[in-house]
Amino acid sequence: MKKFKATFNPKLFIKNILIAITGYFIAALGYNMFLVPNNLVVGGVSGLAIVFKSLYGWDTEKVLLVGDTILILLSMLLLSKRSTLISLLGSFAFPAFVFMTKGLANNLLPYFTFDDKVVLALVAGLSTGLGYALIYKVGYDTGGSDIIFNIIRKYLKTSQGDANFISHILIILLGIVVFGVNKSVYAIIILFINSFVINKLTIGISDTKLFLVTSNNHEIVRDYIINELNTGVTILEAKGGFLKKENPVLMVVVPNKDYYLFKERILEIDEDAFITVTDCYEVENGKRNKNILEI
């Protein structure tokens, strides 16, 4: 079977890199201004870095760099080459921007001091969420917890929500032990705001999108979905209403953060592919192998 090989578009690549870099800058600045000074652990390697900074005085960017490097090696062993390459930029760009924005964050911090912790949580969630949204919108990620998320989703066969919860909960629990329940409650509020902003700015308010894809290269599309996207696909037998030509329809549920990347890849495989996308608010594997889709 012919395998999909992505074509290289220099202009699109440069545009996406610039948007991603802007996202890393905003996310790192928000991290230094709001999360680190207030010991707010929202999960992932960035949360672990805050814990180690408080306990041992270690620089957050160094912990981020070491942690992300270890996870990149795990990604090389457990995930696809494409997934590893996508995470590679974030694994080094985010720690670099955390280091570079320290001075700017310290200068801006006096203008962004909030007595109300709820307002602090709101601003922190909005700022970091904006940065992450720009990164995900062009198909990149931040490495770290995103790699953990992809490994959990691939090998434990969990839903996006469960994988996201598992990838953050252990670090959040560690934050509760070190900094107490009060700070962790605000950190969880930030995590919810962060997730809402990312979903809203990238593609909508639902967690996932339901794709229906009709393509003359449906076998190549199927191979890409299973081997590169690491998710399942349902093949529906269909017949065109006008020409009465039989052509299978591929039904696949895609996380919001992968929306643009997935759509772009499908059109690279087949520029004439017919794609229908709708919000998918829930995918539940219930008893007797029944799936519940709320669309």
C-alpha angles and dihedrals in degrees: 000000000000112000127219117255117185118232120229119241109187096195094049091045093053092045092050093046091052092049091047092049090051088052093050090050094051093044093048092047091050090047092053095042102044115010104041099044091047097042092237109166111197096170136263129072090309089060091047089053090056091051092050091046090055096044102038107010093245117161111256094224091055092051089047092050095048094044094047092047091054091048092049088056089050090049090053089054101040108024136051124278091247093052090050093050091051090053094043096078094050094044090064103022096057096051089045092053091045087058094044097047097050094095094045091048092052090051093048097041097084088060093051103049112134127193091196109073092201090060089048090053091049094051092043092050093047095048098046091038091055091053094048092046091057090049095049093042091068095043102262130113139201098254110223110071091014088065091048088048092053093047092050092046092049102044103029092041091223130155120264092255094050093046091049091048094049093047091056108029099077093054091045090052089051088052090054090053094048104035104021135246098288096062091043091054089057090045090055090049088053090050092054093047090046092052092047093051092048093050094043096048098041103047115323143301100293120093095231144019127227112224124198108191127188114187140155085224094053094139091057090046090050091050091051093049094051101038103032106024091039095218138111128263134201120215113214120196109231141169127206114249096220107035093023088223115158115233127156120242118219115218116196135163112223128190113245093246091059095047100100094038092051094047091047092051093049091053090048090054093046120005089192094054116133109227128187118187129188137166114271111196100180140018113184128177100212133175119307089025093284117157121212116207121185107193 
